[in-house]
């Protein structure tokens, strides 16, 4: 849940969202090294979330990792479109629902 807790820095600059999503849009050629680096980072981010889900005992950690990564990216993109850092707080509440559902069959001692 911590990835959804980070705060936007106090600034008057427009909210730009995720730099890795930005580079993949600004450099749309999938063969370009910058685009490839962004894709590698995004896959690794989902993998790390899946690893955490696995450690927590999720029945399908890969799916949960992908769901949380997609939710994070969606919040970043929407936040950039709306110039708002508040989308992450909304995404966090959705993430809680996903995590709770994924861990429903895990006993409290396992969490």
Buried (B, 14 or more C-beta within 10 A) or exposed (E): EEBBEEEEEEEEEEBEBBEBBBBBEEBEEEEEEEBBBBBEBBEEBBBEBBEBBBEBBBEEBBBBBBBBBEBBBBBBBBBBEEEBBEBBEBBBEBBEEBBEEBBEEEEEEEE
